[in-house]
Amino acid sequence: MLEGLRQRRKTVGLKQTMKAVEADRVQVIYVAKDAEERLVSQIMDACTEKGIKVYEADSMKQLGKACGIDVGTAVAAIIKDD
């Protein structure tokens, strides 16, 4: 499930991903299970409203690694192809 993140156009991090969700540019979103609920609840609600599929990653560290970064991240998303 996370394998495609490294090769695809994506956003990494809460702020960038929320902007992309609001602009209807997101295909799917990934949220780390160990991310703080208060941080990700707003983006989860926005995805539900817009019908965006949400996948869970086991941890922030695993999600960051799948994105090709050296730190963990709570949220990442694959951007729609133009």
C-alpha positions as CSV (number, residue, x, y, z in Angstrom):
1,M,0.0,0.0,0.0
2,L,2.8,2.5,0.9
3,E,5.1,1.3,-1.9
4,G,3.8,3.8,-4.5
5,L,4.4,6.9,-2.4
6,R,8.1,7.3,-3.2
7,Q,7.6,7.3,-7.0
8,R,4.3,9.4,-7.1
9,R,3.7,13.1,-6.8
10,K,2.8,13.7,-3.2
11,T,2.4,16.0,-0.3
12,V,4.1,15.3,3.0
13,G,3.0,16.9,6.2
14,L,-0.2,18.2,7.7
15,K,-0.2,21.8,6.3
16,Q,0.8,20.9,2.7
17,T,-1.7,18.0,2.6
18,M,-4.6,20.0,4.0
19,K,-4.0,22.7,1.3
20,A,-4.1,20.0,-1.4
21,V,-7.3,18.5,0.1
22,E,-9.0,21.9,0.1
23,A,-7.9,22.5,-3.5
24,D,-9.3,19.0,-4.6
25,R,-5.9,17.9,-5.7
26,V,-5.7,14.7,-3.6
27,Q,-6.3,11.2,-4.9
28,V,-5.7,9.3,-1.6
29,I,-4.4,10.1,1.8
30,Y,-2.3,8.2,4.3
31,V,-2.5,8.9,8.1
32,A,-0.1,7.4,10.7
33,K,-1.9,5.4,13.4
34,D,0.4,6.9,16.0
35,A,-0.3,10.5,15.0
36,E,-2.1,12.7,17.6
37,E,-5.8,12.6,17.0
38,R,-6.2,16.3,17.6
39,L,-3.8,17.0,14.8
40,V,-5.3,14.8,12.1
41,S,-9.0,15.0,13.0
42,Q,-9.5,18.1,10.8
43,I,-8.0,16.6,7.7
44,M,-9.8,13.3,8.3
45,D,-13.1,15.2,8.4
46,A,-12.3,17.1,5.2
47,C,-11.4,13.8,3.4
48,T,-14.7,12.3,4.6
49,E,-16.6,15.3,3.2
50,K,-14.9,15.2,-0.1
51,G,-15.0,11.4,-0.5
52,I,-11.2,10.9,-0.4
53,K,-10.0,7.4,0.5
54,V,-8.0,7.3,3.7
55,Y,-5.4,4.6,4.4
56,E,-3.6,4.0,7.7
57,A,0.1,3.6,8.1
58,D,1.4,1.7,11.1
59,S,3.6,4.6,12.3
60,M,4.8,8.1,11.5
61,K,8.3,6.7,11.0
62,Q,7.1,4.1,8.5
63,L,5.1,6.7,6.6
64,G,8.0,9.1,6.5
65,K,10.3,6.3,5.2
66,A,7.8,5.4,2.5
67,C,7.8,9.0,1.4
68,G,11.6,9.0,1.1
69,I,12.3,11.3,4.1
70,D,14.4,10.7,7.1
71,V,11.8,11.8,9.7
72,G,8.3,10.7,10.5
73,T,5.2,12.3,9.2
74,A,1.6,12.2,10.4
75,V,0.0,12.6,7.0
76,A,0.9,12.2,3.3
77,A,-1.2,12.2,0.2
78,I,-0.9,11.2,-3.5
79,I,-1.7,14.1,-5.8
80,K,-4.1,13.6,-8.7
81,D,-2.5,13.3,-12.2
82,D,-3.2,16.4,-14.3
